[in-house]
């Protein structure tokens, strides 16, 4: 009997599923969120921060286009181990680049390396999960993988930022503090790569696609079929506009929290941002997502859609109040951020479930990947000019602008059609 041909059990998968999805989440958070804190600490302008870091979404936008390469070349297991070692090396170079004289260009190039490596790691990890586990174990562990991905968000946006804040005083400068923090992250990823080289199973199904199977031609046909879906124009408008306001806000929240009061900010330090926004805020975000998932399962997407849209857009007004009042109370600031993050988590559930509905049917996996590409594009494009807009309007004016930018999302939501009871779980019991 050939043992590798049998999928590993869910019990043995506990050795690698949590760590694999933790490693999937950390580099994404570092690229998309932590980079903003780094550049703000190092004195880069808001316009440059928003423009440069918004472009970093591009690898996730284009990710579906090079996914066939991961199928054609090497095994998913080999990709995972190699990419984790590469991510560790890139974080190590980032640790060396932050204190360098021309740090902005150098670190931006390294963030691009992290972004492309992370997006490719996502493809390999998700594919390996399907190959290494049977359908029943995949379903049993889906909550585990999502939980540890979210733990990675707290570790990156909260823990890593908090660590850099704590180290700034003893090390004497933000650059040295971030160099040390990235050094810790680099060591962790190198260890993770070595760990997974030993513990990841070797399923027989995990092998390169046969050269004669023409997967690229097949993928192009699948890609074209996505754009033949009924109502595709409304679908794309929703995917691009549902988070139009949040995409602009996201790039300026951290600068707003860190900027001094004379510049219209709240004057928090890096350590406080890591705790309040990166930890408590993420916990509220996750709680909102859990409640949103329950609500859709209980009532269905169609009934919950407008409630979720409102819960995502209305709390953005808390930033108008924060910019106007500039409170000094950390509990008050933290509470306001948690309200906004809970609303975002609750409202974002509708977006995720809608993507599942759009992708449902033949070629579901590929069509869902295309949806996630448009999701990333919907975050990238609005974020590019966000910093420039803030510098022109100031923080109070910018947050008012963000509230006005919610209007297209209401129009886009009104245009889509949702299947009755989609997402609703049938009632159990007598």
Backbone torsions as a table, in degrees:
resi	resn	phi	psi	omega
1	UNK	NA	135.4	-178.1
2	UNK	-92.8	103.5	-174.0
3	UNK	-61.1	-44.0	-177.9
4	UNK	-59.0	-19.8	-178.4
5	UNK	-73.8	-13.8	179.4
6	UNK	-91.7	130.8	178.6
7	UNK	-61.6	139.6	177.3
8	UNK	-61.0	155.7	179.5
9	UNK	-76.4	163.9	177.8
10	UNK	-62.9	-32.5	179.9
11	UNK	-62.9	-47.2	179.7
12	UNK	-69.5	-26.6	180.0
13	UNK	-67.0	-20.9	176.2
14	UNK	-62.1	-17.6	178.5
15	UNK	-74.2	-23.1	-173.7
16	UNK	-131.3	-26.0	-178.6
17	UNK	-61.7	-49.1	179.3
18	UNK	-59.8	-44.8	-177.7
19	UNK	-71.2	-34.3	-180.0
20	UNK	-64.0	-44.8	-177.4
21	UNK	-81.0	-20.8	168.6
22	UNK	-65.8	-43.3	179.0
23	UNK	-69.1	-23.9	176.1
24	UNK	-73.7	-35.4	-175.2
25	UNK	-80.2	-36.8	-172.5
26	UNK	-61.0	-51.2	-177.5
27	UNK	-64.1	-32.6	176.8
28	UNK	-62.1	-44.6	-179.9
29	UNK	-66.4	-39.6	179.2
30	UNK	-61.5	-45.5	-177.4
31	UNK	-69.0	-46.3	-169.8
32	UNK	-87.3	-28.7	-173.6
33	UNK	-118.9	-50.8	-177.1
34	UNK	-64.2	-33.8	179.5
35	UNK	-58.1	-36.6	179.0
36	UNK	-63.1	-43.8	179.5
37	UNK	-64.5	-42.9	179.7
38	UNK	-57.7	-51.9	-176.3
39	UNK	-67.6	-33.3	176.6
40	UNK	-66.9	-41.7	177.0
41	UNK	-61.8	-31.2	-175.8
42	UNK	-93.6	7.8	170.9
43	UNK	87.5	15.9	177.7
44	UNK	-75.9	145.6	-177.7
45	UNK	-68.9	155.9	179.5
46	UNK	-61.1	-39.7	179.9
47	UNK	-62.0	-45.1	-179.9
48	UNK	-67.3	-38.7	179.5
49	UNK	-62.2	-52.0	-177.0
50	UNK	-62.9	-43.1	-177.7
51	UNK	-66.3	-48.1	-174.7
52	UNK	-69.5	-44.7	-176.4
53	UNK	-76.3	-23.8	176.1
54	UNK	-68.0	-33.7	177.3
55	UNK	-63.3	-21.5	-178.6
56	UNK	-68.8	-10.4	173.1
57	UNK	-70.5	-18.7	-170.4
58	UNK	-54.7	-42.8	178.4
59	UNK	-57.6	-34.5	178.4
60	UNK	-76.8	-26.6	173.7
61	UNK	-66.0	-43.7	-174.1
62	UNK	-90.6	-4.1	-174.9
63	UNK	-50.6	-42.0	-179.9
64	UNK	-62.0	-23.6	-175.0
65	UNK	-74.6	-30.3	-179.6
66	UNK	-108.1	10.2	176.7
67	UNK	-60.7	-32.2	176.7
68	UNK	-60.9	-28.6	179.3
69	UNK	-62.6	-40.0	179.7
70	UNK	-65.2	-31.7	176.6
71	UNK	-73.5	-34.7	-173.7
72	UNK	-81.4	-32.9	-170.3
73	UNK	-112.5	120.2	174.5
74	UNK	64.1	179.2	178.4
75	UNK	-91.0	161.4	176.5
76	UNK	-62.6	-37.1	179.0
77	UNK	-60.2	-45.9	179.8
78	UNK	-64.2	-39.9	176.8
79	UNK	-59.9	-45.4	-176.9
80	UNK	-59.9	-52.1	-177.2
81	UNK	-62.8	-46.3	-179.1
82	UNK	-61.5	-43.1	-177.3
83	UNK	-70.5	-34.4	176.9
84	UNK	-67.0	-37.5	174.4
85	UNK	-66.4	-38.9	177.4
86	UNK	-65.4	-41.5	177.4
87	UNK	-62.4	-39.7	176.6
88	UNK	-63.0	-41.8	178.4
89	UNK	-65.5	-41.0	179.6
90	UNK	-64.2	-40.1	176.9
91	UNK	-65.6	-35.6	176.0
92	UNK	-64.7	-42.5	176.4
93	UNK	-65.6	-34.8	176.3
94	UNK	-63.2	-39.2	176.8
95	UNK	-60.9	-35.8	178.3
96	UNK	-78.7	-29.3	-174.2
97	UNK	-81.1	-27.7	-176.7
98	UNK	-59.0	-44.2	179.9
99	UNK	-80.7	-0.9	-175.8
100	UNK	-69.2	156.3	-178.5
101	UNK	-58.5	-46.1	-179.1
102	UNK	-102.5	57.4	-170.9
103	UNK	-64.0	-33.1	-170.8
104	UNK	-64.3	-52.0	-179.2
105	UNK	-66.0	-40.2	-177.7
106	UNK	-65.6	-49.6	-178.5
107	UNK	-69.2	-32.3	177.7
108	UNK	-63.4	-40.6	176.5
109	UNK	-62.3	-38.3	179.6
110	UNK	-71.6	-34.9	174.7
111	UNK	-64.4	-35.5	175.5
112	UNK	-64.1	-42.3	176.9
113	UNK	-61.1	-44.0	176.5
114	UNK	-60.3	-42.6	-176.6
115	UNK	-63.6	-49.9	-179.7
116	UNK	-65.3	-39.1	178.4
117	UNK	-65.8	-41.2	-179.5
118	UNK	-66.1	-44.4	179.4
119	UNK	-62.1	-39.1	178.6
120	UNK	-69.9	-37.9	176.3
121	UNK	-61.0	-37.8	176.7
122	UNK	-57.5	-46.1	-179.1
123	UNK	-60.6	-48.2	-176.9
124	UNK	-66.5	-43.0	-177.3
125	UNK	-65.5	-45.3	-179.6
126	UNK	-65.9	-38.5	177.0
127	UNK	-66.9	-41.3	179.4
128	UNK	-62.5	-39.5	178.9
129	UNK	-56.7	-40.9	-179.6
130	UNK	-72.0	-34.3	-179.4
131	UNK	-77.2	-36.4	-169.9
132	UNK	-84.6	-16.8	-177.3
133	UNK	-125.4	146.9	173.7
134	UNK	-74.0	165.1	-176.6
135	UNK	-54.8	-40.1	-178.3
136	UNK	-66.7	-43.1	179.7
137	UNK	-71.0	-32.5	174.8
138	UNK	-58.9	-45.6	179.5
139	UNK	-66.3	-39.1	-177.6
140	UNK	-65.8	-31.3	-173.9
141	UNK	-103.1	4.3	-178.2
142	UNK	-63.7	-34.4	177.0
143	UNK	-68.1	-33.8	179.8
144	UNK	-66.5	-46.0	-177.6
145	UNK	-65.0	-40.2	179.7
146	UNK	-70.0	-36.1	179.1
147	UNK	-63.6	-45.4	-177.2
148	UNK	-74.9	-25.6	171.0
149	UNK	-64.0	-40.5	179.2
150	UNK	-71.3	-35.4	174.0
151	UNK	-60.1	-36.6	177.2
152	UNK	-62.9	-35.4	177.3
153	UNK	-62.0	-43.2	178.4
154	UNK	-67.1	-41.1	180.0
155	UNK	-62.7	-39.0	-178.8
156	UNK	-81.4	-58.1	-175.6
157	UNK	-72.8	-25.6	178.7
158	UNK	-101.2	-63.9	-173.7
159	UNK	-62.9	-48.6	-177.2
160	UNK	-67.0	-40.6	178.2
161	UNK	-66.8	-42.2	177.8
162	UNK	-61.0	-43.8	179.2
163	UNK	-60.1	-45.6	179.0
164	UNK	-62.2	-37.5	178.2
165	UNK	-65.7	-42.2	179.5
166	UNK	-64.4	-36.3	-175.3
167	UNK	-80.5	-11.6	-174.9
168	UNK	-63.1	-42.5	-179.1
169	UNK	-68.4	-53.3	-179.2
170	UNK	-64.7	-31.7	-178.6
171	UNK	-90.3	-12.6	170.3
172	UNK	92.0	-9.2	179.8
173	UNK	-162.7	152.7	176.3
174	UNK	-60.5	-36.1	-177.8
175	UNK	-62.7	-45.4	179.0
176	UNK	-66.0	-37.8	179.5
177	UNK	-62.9	-44.9	179.6
178	UNK	-69.8	-32.1	176.0
179	UNK	-61.1	-44.3	178.9
180	UNK	-66.7	-41.6	-179.0
181	UNK	-63.2	-43.9	178.7
182	UNK	-68.5	-29.6	175.6
183	UNK	-63.6	-40.4	176.3
184	UNK	-63.2	-45.2	179.3
185	UNK	-62.5	-39.3	179.7
186	UNK	-62.6	-45.8	179.1
187	UNK	-60.9	-40.1	179.5
188	UNK	-62.3	-40.7	-178.7
189	UNK	-73.0	-36.2	176.5
190	UNK	-63.6	-40.7	177.0
191	UNK	-66.0	-38.3	179.1
192	UNK	-63.5	-41.8	178.2
193	UNK	-60.9	-43.5	178.2
194	UNK	-66.7	-39.6	178.9
195	UNK	-61.4	-47.3	-178.3
196	UNK	-70.4	-24.9	175.4
197	UNK	-62.0	-26.9	-179.8
198	UNK	-96.3	-36.5	-170.1
199	UNK	-96.4	-21.0	-180.0
200	UNK	-66.1	133.7	177.8
201	UNK	-68.7	172.3	179.3
202	UNK	-121.9	73.2	-178.9
203	UNK	-65.3	141.4	-178.5
204	UNK	-62.4	-29.4	-178.8
205	UNK	-72.0	-16.2	-178.8
206	UNK	-84.7	89.2	179.7
207	UNK	-148.0	157.6	179.5
208	UNK	-60.7	148.9	177.7
209	UNK	-63.9	145.2	179.8
210	UNK	-63.5	136.1	-178.0
211	UNK	-56.0	-30.6	-177.0
212	UNK	-85.3	-1.1	-175.4
213	UNK	-82.1	-9.2	177.6
214	UNK	49.9	55.1	-177.9
215	UNK	-65.5	-29.5	-178.7
216	UNK	-67.0	-43.8	177.8
217	UNK	-62.7	-40.7	177.6
218	UNK	-63.5	-38.9	179.8
219	UNK	-64.3	-41.4	179.9
220	UNK	-61.7	-36.9	177.9
221	UNK	-67.5	-40.3	177.8
222	UNK	-65.6	-40.7	179.6
223	UNK	-61.2	-43.8	179.8
224	UNK	-65.6	-34.7	-178.7
225	UNK	-66.3	-25.5	177.9
226	UNK	-62.4	-40.2	-176.2
227	UNK	-81.5	0.8	172.7
228	UNK	-100.0	6.4	178.6
229	UNK	-65.6	146.8	178.0
230	UNK	-61.7	137.2	178.3
231	UNK	65.9	30.6	-174.5
232	UNK	-62.3	-31.1	178.5
233	UNK	-61.8	-45.9	177.8
234	UNK	-66.1	-36.7	178.1
235	UNK	-60.0	-49.4	-178.4
236	UNK	-66.2	-37.5	177.7
237	UNK	-61.6	-42.4	178.8
238	UNK	-64.8	-46.1	-179.3
239	UNK	-61.0	-34.5	-176.6
240	UNK	-87.3	-26.2	-170.3
241	UNK	-109.5	-16.0	-175.7
242	UNK	-59.1	-34.8	-179.0
243	UNK	-111.2	27.1	-178.2
244	UNK	-56.5	-45.5	-179.1
245	UNK	-70.3	-46.6	-177.6
246	UNK	-63.7	-34.9	179.5
247	UNK	-61.6	-35.9	177.7
248	UNK	-77.1	-40.7	-178.3
249	UNK	-63.0	-42.5	-171.6
250	UNK	-55.2	-38.0	-177.2
251	UNK	-74.6	-14.3	-175.2
252	UNK	-114.9	-4.1	179.9
253	UNK	-62.9	-51.0	-178.5
254	UNK	-63.9	-46.2	174.4
255	UNK	-57.4	-38.6	178.2
256	UNK	-62.9	-42.5	-179.8
257	UNK	-68.6	-34.1	-175.5
258	UNK	-87.8	-29.2	-177.8
259	UNK	-62.9	145.8	178.4
260	UNK	-65.5	160.8	-177.3
261	UNK	-65.6	-29.1	177.9
262	UNK	-64.6	-24.5	179.1
263	UNK	-97.8	7.0	177.5
264	UNK	94.7	-0.4	-179.5
265	UNK	-89.7	-170.2	-178.8
266	UNK	-101.5	-7.1	172.5
267	UNK	69.3	29.2	176.4
268	UNK	-79.0	159.4	173.8
269	UNK	-95.5	171.6	-175.0
270	UNK	-61.1	-40.1	179.7
271	UNK	-60.9	-43.4	179.4
272	UNK	-66.4	-38.5	177.4
273	UNK	-63.1	-42.1	178.4
274	UNK	-61.2	-37.2	-179.0
275	UNK	-78.1	-50.0	-172.1
276	UNK	-77.1	-49.8	-175.2
277	UNK	-89.7	-42.4	-174.7
278	UNK	-80.5	-20.5	-179.5
279	UNK	-113.0	-63.7	-179.2
280	UNK	-64.1	-39.5	178.6
281	UNK	-63.1	-42.3	-180.0
282	UNK	-67.7	-37.4	176.4
283	UNK	-60.9	-43.1	177.0
284	UNK	-64.1	-38.8	177.1
285	UNK	-60.2	-44.9	-179.5
286	UNK	-66.8	-39.6	178.0
287	UNK	-62.6	-41.4	177.2
288	UNK	-61.3	-39.6	178.0
289	UNK	-64.7	-40.3	179.3
290	UNK	-65.9	-44.0	177.9
291	UNK	-64.5	-40.0	177.9
292	UNK	-62.5	-41.8	177.8
293	UNK	-62.1	-40.3	177.6
294	UNK	-65.0	-42.0	-177.6
295	UNK	-63.5	-41.9	178.9
296	UNK	-66.7	-42.0	178.9
297	UNK	-63.5	-31.1	-177.4
298	UNK	-83.0	-41.6	-171.8
299	UNK	-115.8	-14.5	-177.1
300	UNK	90.4	155.2	-176.3
301	UNK	-65.4	-40.8	-174.5
302	UNK	-59.1	-44.1	-178.4
303	UNK	-72.7	-27.9	-174.3
304	UNK	-95.8	-11.7	-169.3
305	UNK	-55.9	-51.2	-175.7
306	UNK	-71.7	-33.4	174.6
307	UNK	-61.9	-40.7	-179.0
308	UNK	-70.4	-38.2	176.3
309	UNK	-61.2	-45.8	179.6
310	UNK	-64.4	-40.2	-178.7
311	UNK	-66.2	-25.3	179.7
312	UNK	-83.8	-35.0	-172.4
313	UNK	-92.6	-41.5	-175.2
314	UNK	-63.0	-40.3	-179.9
315	UNK	-63.6	-11.8	177.4
316	UNK	-61.5	-20.7	178.8
317	UNK	-65.0	-17.9	179.1
318	UNK	-62.7	-28.7	179.8
319	UNK	-72.8	-30.2	173.6
320	UNK	-62.6	-44.0	178.8
321	UNK	-66.0	-42.3	179.8
322	UNK	-63.4	-41.6	179.9
323	UNK	-68.6	-33.3	-178.7
324	UNK	-77.3	-43.3	-174.6
325	UNK	-89.4	-26.9	-176.3
326	UNK	45.4	61.5	-178.0
327	UNK	-66.3	155.0	178.4
328	UNK	-103.7	-12.6	-177.5
329	UNK	-74.7	118.0	178.4
330	UNK	-63.6	-41.4	176.2
331	UNK	-60.1	-37.4	179.2
332	UNK	-67.1	-45.9	178.7
333	UNK	-62.8	-45.9	180.0
334	UNK	-62.3	-40.7	178.5
335	UNK	-63.4	-41.1	178.9
336	UNK	-63.5	-42.8	179.2
337	UNK	-65.6	-38.1	179.9
338	UNK	-67.6	-36.7	176.4
339	UNK	-61.3	-47.0	-179.4
340	UNK	-64.6	-41.8	-178.1
341	UNK	-69.9	-36.7	176.4
342	UNK	-63.1	-45.1	178.5
343	UNK	-61.3	-39.7	178.7
344	UNK	-64.4	-45.6	179.6
345	UNK	-62.0	-41.1	178.7
346	UNK	-65.5	-46.9	-177.7
347	UNK	-71.0	-31.3	-178.4
348	UNK	-68.7	-23.0	177.3
349	UNK	-56.7	-40.4	179.4
350	UNK	-60.2	-39.6	-179.8
351	UNK	-63.5	-45.4	-178.7
352	UNK	-65.2	-44.2	-179.4
353	UNK	-66.6	-37.1	178.3
354	UNK	-63.3	-40.0	176.9
355	UNK	-61.2	-38.8	177.1
356	UNK	-63.3	-39.5	179.2
357	UNK	-65.4	-43.5	179.3
358	UNK	-62.2	-39.7	-176.4
359	UNK	-80.3	-13.2	-174.5
360	UNK	-58.6	145.6	179.6
361	UNK	110.4	-157.4	-179.9
362	UNK	-64.6	142.7	179.7
363	UNK	63.9	35.8	-174.7
364	UNK	-58.0	-44.6	-176.9
365	UNK	-62.4	-47.9	-178.4
366	UNK	-65.8	-41.1	-179.3
367	UNK	-67.9	-34.2	176.2
368	UNK	-66.9	-38.5	177.7
369	UNK	-62.6	-38.3	177.3
370	UNK	-65.2	-40.7	176.6
371	UNK	-58.7	-42.6	-179.9
372	UNK	-66.3	-30.0	175.0
373	UNK	-64.3	-43.8	175.7
374	UNK	-67.5	-32.4	175.0
375	UNK	-59.7	-46.3	178.4
376	UNK	-65.5	-38.1	178.3
377	UNK	-63.8	-36.8	178.0
378	UNK	-67.0	-19.6	174.2
379	UNK	-91.1	-34.2	-175.0
380	UNK	-70.2	-52.1	-172.3
381	UNK	-62.7	-47.6	178.8
382	UNK	-66.7	-27.0	-178.1
383	UNK	-73.3	-24.3	-175.8
384	UNK	-57.6	-49.1	-178.8
385	UNK	-92.2	2.5	-171.6
386	UNK	-60.4	-42.7	-179.4
387	UNK	-64.8	-40.1	178.0
388	UNK	-63.7	-42.5	178.6
389	UNK	-61.1	-42.9	179.3
390	UNK	-63.0	-40.5	-179.3
391	UNK	-66.7	-29.0	178.0
392	UNK	-78.0	-36.5	-172.7
393	UNK	-100.2	-15.5	-170.3
394	UNK	77.2	168.5	-176.9
395	UNK	-64.8	-46.7	179.6
396	UNK	-58.8	-46.4	179.5
397	UNK	-64.8	-37.1	179.7
398	UNK	-63.9	-43.6	-178.5
399	UNK	-68.8	-31.2	172.7
400	UNK	-65.2	-42.4	176.5
401	UNK	-58.6	-42.5	179.2
402	UNK	-60.6	-41.5	177.9
403	UNK	-62.7	-39.9	177.4
404	UNK	-66.9	-30.6	-178.9
405	UNK	-71.2	-5.2	174.7
406	UNK	-75.2	-19.5	-173.6
407	UNK	-59.6	-44.3	178.2
408	UNK	-59.4	-29.2	179.9
409	UNK	-67.2	-32.9	176.8
410	UNK	-68.4	-39.7	178.0
411	UNK	-64.5	-46.6	-178.9
412	UNK	-62.5	-38.9	179.3
413	UNK	-65.7	-36.9	179.9
414	UNK	-66.5	-22.7	-175.3
415	UNK	-85.0	-22.1	-173.5
416	UNK	-82.8	160.0	175.6
417	UNK	-116.9	131.2	-179.1
418	UNK	-115.8	131.8	179.4
419	UNK	-62.0	136.8	179.4
420	UNK	-57.4	133.0	176.6
421	UNK	63.9	14.8	178.0
422	UNK	-62.5	132.6	179.8
423	UNK	88.2	-15.2	-177.4
424	UNK	-77.0	132.4	178.1
425	UNK	-89.5	137.9	179.7
426	UNK	-63.3	142.7	179.8
427	UNK	-65.5	144.8	178.3
428	UNK	-107.7	159.7	178.2
429	UNK	101.1	-178.6	-177.8
430	UNK	-72.2	NA	NA
